[in-house]
Amino acid sequence: MNTSMTRRSVLRGGTMLGAAALLSNQAKAFAGEAHPPSASPIRLGIASYTFRKFDQAHLIDFMKQLYTPYLNLKDVHLPMTPLDQVAPKAAEYRDAGFILTAAGTIYFPKDDDDDIRAKFEYVKAAGIPLIVGAPTHETLPRVEKFVKQYNIRLAIHNHGPEDKQWPSPLDVLAVIKNMDPRIGCCIDVGHTMRTGTDVVEAIHKVGPRLFDMHMKDLAQPRVKESQVAVGQGVMPVPEIFNALIAMRYPGYVDLEYEIEADNPMPGVMQSFAYMRGVLAGMGYKA
């Protein structure tokens, strides 16, 4: 039996129904309105880590079901080697209609030019303008050198209380505030909440250094294992969107659904439906 195709058939059967229902509901909500909704200033995308157990073909299929072109690629879906295959592989995503917004999370544990250069060469070959990265405090100055050399921006991803380097975006900001302006933050709202940091306040404090955002939700604000579909927990999503709109945030809000890795699409669909519903309530269509 082809287990990959079996998994794909099962997932697609359920999620296509969800996608159809979502689109139908949106169409009904917008039909007959005297003033059609404006295009959303919040661009909803996907962190491909969400689909880490699935191959490229499945990822493309899932993205099309979600009706979003914005994709933050993890190396499981765009391998770093061999380097001469990176550009044609990236082109396959673009040919499918997707915009590659960021690469990562990419780790920089070695304070070594060759190691860091190889990762920047990978991102350059892919034609991606932003690295969602995790340097250490020790490697960051060397990474900054390559940010300048390659003119590729770096958004440092915070990983919560367990992360001894970057628990919250405020820890990132404290270190990078006097560094090259092409170095900023990727705020992971779930990990931020788990540190006890107010997510909306963090957005305002990071300000123009906010380059990317990973969206998730938690049933319990300090418990990593309590992740749920967005809208089912305590994450203040409307307030987050309002803060981003107020600061004219130019980046993306990428859903990073880390649970239910073998069957993520029901929760992903529910999360997108909720976020689009919030935006619809604000007068936007996403």
VODRENKE-843483 format. One record per residue (C-alpha): residue number from 1; residue in one letter; x, y, z. Coordinates in Angstrom, 1 decimal, decimal comma. Example, Ala and Ser with C-alpha at 12.3 -4.5 7.8 and 13.67 -1.06 7.14 Angstrom:
BEGIN
+-----+------+--------+--------+--------+
!  nr ! rest !   east !  north !     up !
+-----+------+--------+--------+--------+
!   1 !    a !   12,3 !   -4,5 !    7,8 !
!   2 !    s !   13,7 !   -1,1 !    7,1 !
+-----+------+--------+--------+--------+
***
This chain:
BEGIN
+-----+------+--------+--------+--------+
!  nr ! rest !   east !  north !     up !
+-----+------+--------+--------+--------+
!   1 !    m !    0,0 !    0,0 !    0,0 !
!   2 !    n !    1,2 !    3,5 !   -0,8 !
!   3 !    t !    1,0 !    5,0 !    2,7 !
!   4 !    s !    1,8 !    8,5 !    1,4 !
!   5 !    m !   -1,1 !    8,5 !   -0,9 !
!   6 !    t !   -3,4 !    6,9 !    1,7 !
!   7 !    r !   -2,6 !    9,7 !    4,1 !
!   8 !    r !   -3,0 !   12,3 !    1,4 !
!   9 !    s !   -6,4 !   10,9 !    0,4 !
!  10 !    v !   -7,7 !   10,9 !    3,9 !
!  11 !    l !   -6,5 !   14,4 !    4,7 !
!  12 !    r !   -7,6 !   15,9 !    1,5 !
!  13 !    g !  -11,1 !   14,4 !    1,7 !
!  14 !    g !  -11,7 !   16,0 !    5,1 !
!  15 !    t !  -10,0 !   19,3 !    4,5 !
!  16 !    m !  -11,5 !   20,0 !    1,1 !
!  17 !    l !  -14,9 !   19,9 !    2,7 !
!  18 !    g !  -13,6 !   22,4 !    5,3 !
!  19 !    a !  -12,2 !   24,6 !    2,6 !
!  20 !    a !  -15,4 !   24,6 !    0,7 !
!  21 !    a !  -17,4 !   25,4 !    3,8 !
!  22 !    l !  -15,0 !   28,3 !    4,7 !
!  23 !    l !  -15,2 !   29,8 !    1,2 !
!  24 !    s !  -19,0 !   29,4 !    1,1 !
!  25 !    n !  -19,4 !   31,2 !    4,5 !
!  26 !    q !  -17,0 !   34,0 !    3,5 !
!  27 !    a !  -18,9 !   34,5 !    0,2 !
!  28 !    k !  -22,2 !   34,7 !    2,1 !
!  29 !    a !  -20,8 !   37,1 !    4,6 !
!  30 !    f !  -19,6 !   39,5 !    1,9 !
!  31 !    a !  -22,5 !   39,1 !   -0,5 !
!  32 !    g !  -24,9 !   42,0 !   -0,8 !
!  33 !    e !  -22,7 !   44,3 !    1,3 !
!  34 !    a !  -23,1 !   48,0 !    0,3 !
!  35 !    h !  -19,4 !   48,5 !    0,9 !
!  36 !    p !  -17,2 !   45,4 !    0,0 !
!  37 !    p !  -14,5 !   44,7 !    2,5 !
!  38 !    s !  -11,0 !   46,2 !    1,9 !
!  39 !    a !   -8,0 !   44,1 !    1,2 !
!  40 !    s !   -6,5 !   43,0 !    4,5 !
!  41 !    p !   -3,3 !   44,8 !    5,7 !
!  42 !    i !   -2,6 !   41,6 !    7,5 !
!  43 !    r !   -1,1 !   39,0 !    5,2 !
!  44 !    l !   -1,7 !   35,5 !    6,5 !
!  45 !    g !    0,8 !   32,8 !    5,6 !
!  46 !    i !    2,2 !   29,5 !    6,7 !
!  47 !    a !    5,4 !   28,4 !    8,4 !
!  48 !    s !    6,0 !   25,1 !    6,6 !
!  49 !    y !    7,2 !   23,5 !    9,8 !
!  50 !    t !    3,5 !   23,0 !   10,3 !
!  51 !    f !    3,7 !   20,3 !    7,6 !
!  52 !    r !    7,1 !   18,9 !    8,5 !
!  53 !    k !    5,9 !   15,3 !    8,1 !
!  54 !    f !    4,7 !   15,9 !    4,6 !
!  55 !    d !    6,6 !   16,3 !    1,3 !
!  56 !    q !    6,7 !   19,1 !   -1,2 !
!  57 !    a !    3,7 !   17,8 !   -3,2 !
!  58 !    h !    1,5 !   17,7 !   -0,1 !
!  59 !    l !    2,7 !   21,1 !    1,1 !
!  60 !    i !    1,7 !   22,6 !   -2,3 !
!  61 !    d !   -1,7 !   20,9 !   -2,1 !
!  62 !    f !   -2,3 !   22,1 !    1,4 !
!  63 !    m !   -1,3 !   25,7 !    0,6 !
!  64 !    k !   -3,8 !   25,7 !   -2,3 !
!  65 !    q !   -6,5 !   24,5 !   -0,1 !
!  66 !    l !   -5,8 !   27,4 !    2,3 !
!  67 !    y !   -5,9 !   30,0 !   -0,4 !
!  68 !    t !   -2,8 !   31,8 !    0,7 !
!  69 !    p !    0,4 !   32,3 !   -1,3 !
!  70 !    y !    2,7 !   33,3 !    1,5 !
!  71 !    l !    5,1 !   30,6 !    2,6 !
!  72 !    n !    7,9 !   30,6 !    5,2 !
!  73 !    l !   10,0 !   27,6 !    4,1 !
!  74 !    k !   11,7 !   25,2 !    6,5 !
!  75 !    d !   14,6 !   23,2 !    5,1 !
!  76 !    v !   12,7 !   20,0 !    5,3 !
!  77 !    h !   10,8 !   21,4 !    2,2 !
!  78 !    l !   13,7 !   23,2 !    0,6 !
!  79 !    p !   16,9 !   21,3 !    1,5 !
!  80 !    m !   20,1 !   23,2 !    1,9 !
!  81 !    t !   22,1 !   20,7 !   -0,2 !
!  82 !    p !   23,1 !   20,2 !   -2,9 !
!  83 !    l !   23,3 !   24,0 !   -3,4 !
!  84 !    d !   22,8 !   23,7 !   -7,2 !
!  85 !    q !   19,4 !   22,3 !   -6,6 !
!  86 !    v !   18,1 !   25,1 !   -4,3 !
!  87 !    a !   17,2 !   27,6 !   -7,0 !
!  88 !    p !   15,3 !   25,1 !   -9,2 !
!  89 !    k !   13,5 !   23,7 !   -6,2 !
!  90 !    a !   12,5 !   27,2 !   -5,0 !
!  91 !    a !   11,3 !   27,9 !   -8,5 !
!  92 !    e !    8,8 !   25,0 !   -8,3 !
!  93 !    y !    7,1 !   26,7 !   -5,4 !
!  94 !    r !    6,9 !   30,0 !   -7,3 !
!  95 !    d !    5,6 !   28,2 !  -10,4 !
!  96 !    a !    2,8 !   26,8 !   -8,2 !
!  97 !    g !    1,9 !   30,4 !   -7,3 !
!  98 !    f !    3,6 !   30,9 !   -4,0 !
!  99 !    i !    5,6 !   33,8 !   -2,6 !
! 100 !    l !    8,6 !   32,7 !   -0,5 !
! 101 !    t !    8,6 !   35,2 !    2,3 !
! 102 !    a !   11,3 !   33,7 !    4,6 !
! 103 !    a !   13,5 !   30,7 !    5,2 !
! 104 !    g !   13,8 !   29,1 !    8,5 !
! 105 !    t !   14,1 !   28,7 !   11,3 !
! 106 !    i !   17,8 !   28,4 !   10,5 !
! 107 !    y !   20,2 !   27,9 !   13,3 !
! 108 !    f !   23,7 !   29,4 !   13,6 !
! 109 !    p !   25,4 !   27,5 !   16,5 !
! 110 !    k !   28,9 !   27,7 !   15,1 !
! 111 !    d !   31,0 !   30,9 !   15,2 !
! 112 !    d !   32,6 !   30,0 !   11,9 !
! 113 !    d !   32,6 !   31,9 !    8,6 !
! 114 !    d !   32,2 !   28,8 !    6,4 !
! 115 !    d !   29,2 !   27,5 !    8,3 !
! 116 !    i !   27,4 !   30,8 !    8,3 !
! 117 !    r !   28,3 !   31,6 !    4,7 !
! 118 !    a !   26,9 !   28,3 !    3,5 !
! 119 !    k !   23,5 !   29,2 !    5,0 !
! 120 !    f !   23,5 !   32,7 !    3,5 !
! 121 !    e !   24,4 !   31,1 !    0,1 !
! 122 !    y !   21,5 !   28,8 !    0,5 !
! 123 !    v !   19,0 !   31,7 !    1,1 !
! 124 !    k !   20,6 !   33,7 !   -1,7 !
! 125 !    a !   20,2 !   30,8 !   -4,1 !
! 126 !    a !   16,6 !   30,4 !   -3,1 !
! 127 !    g !   16,0 !   34,1 !   -3,8 !
! 128 !    i !   14,4 !   34,6 !   -0,3 !
! 129 !    p !   14,8 !   38,1 !    1,3 !
! 130 !    l !   14,6 !   37,1 !    5,0 !
! 131 !    i !   16,1 !   34,5 !    7,3 !
! 132 !    v !   14,1 !   33,6 !   10,3 !
! 133 !    g !   17,0 !   32,6 !   12,4 !
! 134 !    a !   18,4 !   31,5 !   15,7 !
! 135 !    p !   22,0 !   32,7 !   16,2 !
! 136 !    t !   23,6 !   32,5 !   19,6 !
! 137 !    h !   24,8 !   35,6 !   21,5 !
! 138 !    e !   28,3 !   34,5 !   20,5 !
! 139 !    t !   27,6 !   34,0 !   16,8 !
! 140 !    l !   25,4 !   37,0 !   16,2 !
! 141 !    p !   28,2 !   39,5 !   15,6 !
! 142 !    r !   29,6 !   37,2 !   12,9 !
! 143 !    v !   26,2 !   36,6 !   11,4 !
! 144 !    e !   25,7 !   40,4 !   11,3 !
! 145 !    k !   28,7 !   40,6 !    9,0 !
! 146 !    f !   27,0 !   38,3 !    6,5 !
! 147 !    v !   23,7 !   40,2 !    6,8 !
! 148 !    k !   25,6 !   43,3 !    5,6 !
! 149 !    q !   27,5 !   41,4 !    2,9 !
! 150 !    y !   24,5 !   39,6 !    1,4 !
! 151 !    n !   21,9 !   42,2 !    2,1 !
! 152 !    i !   19,6 !   39,5 !    3,5 !
! 153 !    r !   17,6 !   40,4 !    6,5 !
! 154 !    l !   17,6 !   38,4 !    9,7 !
! 155 !    a !   14,6 !   38,0 !   12,0 !
! 156 !    i !   15,7 !   36,3 !   15,3 !
! 157 !    h !   13,0 !   33,9 !   16,5 !
! 158 !    n !   12,3 !   33,7 !   20,2 !
! 159 !    h !   11,6 !   30,2 !   21,6 !
! 160 !    g !   10,2 !   30,8 !   25,1 !
! 161 !    p !   11,4 !   30,1 !   28,7 !
! 162 !    e !   13,4 !   27,0 !   27,7 !
! 163 !    d !   15,5 !   29,1 !   25,3 !
! 164 !    k !   18,6 !   30,4 !   27,1 !
! 165 !    q !   19,4 !   32,7 !   24,2 !
! 166 !    w !   16,2 !   34,4 !   23,2 !
! 167 !    p !   13,2 !   33,6 !   25,4 !
! 168 !    s !   11,1 !   36,7 !   24,4 !
! 169 !    p !   11,3 !   39,3 !   21,6 !
! 170 !    l !   12,3 !   41,8 !   24,2 !
! 171 !    d !   15,5 !   39,8 !   24,9 !
! 172 !    v !   16,2 !   40,0 !   21,2 !
! 173 !    l !   15,5 !   43,7 !   21,0 !
! 174 !    a !   17,9 !   44,4 !   23,9 !
! 175 !    v !   20,8 !   42,9 !   22,0 !
! 176 !    i !   20,1 !   44,1 !   18,5 !
! 177 !    k !   18,9 !   47,6 !   19,1 !
! 178 !    n !   22,2 !   49,1 !   18,1 !
! 179 !    m !   23,1 !   46,6 !   15,4 !
! 180 !    d !   22,5 !   46,7 !   11,6 !
! 181 !    p !   18,8 !   47,7 !   11,0 !
! 182 !    r !   18,5 !   44,6 !    8,8 !
! 183 !    i !   18,5 !   42,5 !   12,0 !
! 184 !    g !   15,1 !   42,3 !   13,7 !
! 185 !    c !   12,7 !   40,0 !   15,3 !
! 186 !    c !   10,3 !   37,1 !   14,4 !
! 187 !    i !    7,9 !   37,3 !   17,3 !
! 188 !    d !    6,5 !   33,8 !   18,1 !
! 189 !    v !    3,4 !   34,8 !   20,0 !
! 190 !    g !    3,0 !   31,5 !   21,8 !
! 191 !    h !    6,5 !   31,4 !   23,1 !
! 192 !    t !    6,3 !   35,1 !   24,0 !
! 193 !    m !    3,1 !   34,5 !   26,0 !
! 194 !    r !    4,8 !   31,6 !   27,9 !
! 195 !    t !    7,5 !   33,9 !   29,2 !
! 196 !    g !    4,8 !   36,1 !   30,8 !
! 197 !    t !    5,5 !   38,9 !   28,3 !
! 198 !    d !    2,5 !   40,8 !   27,1 !
! 199 !    v !    2,4 !   40,0 !   23,4 !
! 200 !    v !    0,7 !   43,2 !   22,3 !
! 201 !    e !    3,1 !   45,3 !   24,3 !
! 202 !    a !    6,0 !   43,4 !   22,8 !
! 203 !    i !    4,8 !   44,2 !   19,3 !
! 204 !    h !    4,7 !   47,9 !   20,1 !
! 205 !    k !    8,1 !   47,9 !   21,7 !
! 206 !    v !    9,8 !   46,0 !   18,9 !
! 207 !    g !    8,1 !   48,3 !   16,4 !
! 208 !    p !   10,0 !   48,6 !   13,1 !
! 209 !    r !   12,3 !   45,8 !   14,1 !
! 210 !    l !    9,4 !   43,4 !   13,7 !
! 211 !    f !   10,1 !   41,5 !   10,5 !
! 212 !    d !    8,0 !   38,4 !   10,8 !
! 213 !    m !    5,5 !   36,8 !   13,1 !
! 214 !    h !    4,6 !   33,2 !   14,0 !
! 215 !    m !    1,0 !   32,8 !   15,1 !
! 216 !    k !   -0,3 !   30,1 !   17,4 !
! 217 !    d !   -2,7 !   29,8 !   20,4 !
! 218 !    l !   -2,5 !   28,3 !   23,9 !
! 219 !    a !   -5,2 !   27,1 !   26,2 !
! 220 !    q !   -3,0 !   27,9 !   29,1 !
! 221 !    p !   -0,7 !   30,9 !   28,8 !
! 222 !    r !    2,4 !   29,3 !   30,4 !
! 223 !    v !    2,0 !   25,7 !   29,1 !
! 224 !    k !    3,8 !   24,8 !   25,9 !
! 225 !    e !    1,8 !   21,5 !   25,5 !
! 226 !    s !   -1,5 !   23,4 !   25,6 !
! 227 !    q !   -1,4 !   24,6 !   22,0 !
! 228 !    v !   -4,7 !   24,6 !   20,3 !
! 229 !    a !   -6,2 !   25,9 !   17,0 !
! 230 !    v !   -6,1 !   29,7 !   16,8 !
! 231 !    g !   -9,2 !   31,1 !   18,4 !
! 232 !    q !   -9,6 !   28,2 !   20,8 !
! 233 !    g !   -7,2 !   29,5 !   23,4 !
! 234 !    v !   -6,3 !   32,7 !   25,2 !
! 235 !    m !   -4,2 !   34,5 !   22,6 !
! 236 !    p !   -5,6 !   38,0 !   22,0 !
! 237 !    v !   -5,7 !   37,8 !   18,2 !
! 238 !    p !   -7,9 !   40,8 !   17,6 !
! 239 !    e !   -5,6 !   43,0 !   19,7 !
! 240 !    i !   -2,6 !   41,6 !   17,9 !
! 241 !    f !   -4,0 !   42,4 !   14,6 !
! 242 !    n !   -5,0 !   45,9 !   15,7 !
! 243 !    a !   -1,5 !   46,5 !   17,0 !
! 244 !    l !    0,0 !   45,4 !   13,7 !
! 245 !    i !   -2,3 !   47,5 !   11,6 !
! 246 !    a !   -1,7 !   50,6 !   13,8 !
! 247 !    m !    2,1 !   50,3 !   13,2 !
! 248 !    r !    1,6 !   49,5 !    9,5 !
! 249 !    y !    3,4 !   46,2 !    9,9 !
! 250 !    p !    4,7 !   45,3 !    6,4 !
! 251 !    g !    5,5 !   41,6 !    7,1 !
! 252 !    y !    3,5 !   38,4 !    7,4 !
! 253 !    v !    1,6 !   36,5 !   10,1 !
! 254 !    d !    2,6 !   32,9 !    9,5 !
! 255 !    l !    0,6 !   30,2 !   11,2 !
! 256 !    e !    2,9 !   27,8 !   12,9 !
! 257 !    y !    0,7 !   24,9 !   14,0 !
! 258 !    e !    3,1 !   22,6 !   15,9 !
! 259 !    i !    0,6 !   20,0 !   17,2 !
! 260 !    e !   -1,2 !   17,1 !   15,4 !
! 261 !    a !    1,8 !   16,8 !   13,1 !
! 262 !    d !    0,4 !   13,6 !   11,4 !
! 263 !    n !   -2,9 !   15,3 !   10,6 !
! 264 !    p !   -2,6 !   19,1 !   11,0 !
! 265 !    m !   -5,0 !   20,4 !    8,4 !
! 266 !    p !   -8,2 !   20,4 !   10,4 !
! 267 !    g !   -6,6 !   22,6 !   13,1 !
! 268 !    v !   -4,9 !   24,7 !   10,4 !
! 269 !    m !   -8,2 !   25,2 !    8,6 !
! 270 !    q !   -9,9 !   26,1 !   11,8 !
! 271 !    s !   -7,1 !   28,6 !   12,6 !
! 272 !    f !   -7,3 !   30,3 !    9,2 !
! 273 !    a !  -11,1 !   30,5 !    9,4 !
! 274 !    y !  -10,9 !   32,2 !   12,8 !
! 275 !    m !   -8,2 !   34,7 !   11,7 !
! 276 !    r !  -10,1 !   35,5 !    8,6 !
! 277 !    g !  -13,2 !   35,9 !   10,6 !
! 278 !    v !  -11,5 !   38,4 !   13,0 !
! 279 !    l !  -10,3 !   40,4 !    9,9 !
! 280 !    a !  -13,7 !   40,3 !    8,4 !
! 281 !    g !  -15,1 !   41,7 !   11,6 !
! 282 !    m !  -12,6 !   44,6 !   11,2 !
! 283 !    g !  -13,8 !   45,2 !    7,6 !
! 284 !    y !  -11,1 !   43,3 !    5,8 !
! 285 !    k !  -11,0 !   40,4 !    3,5 !
! 286 !    a !   -7,9 !   38,1 !    3,8 !
+-----+------+--------+--------+--------+
***
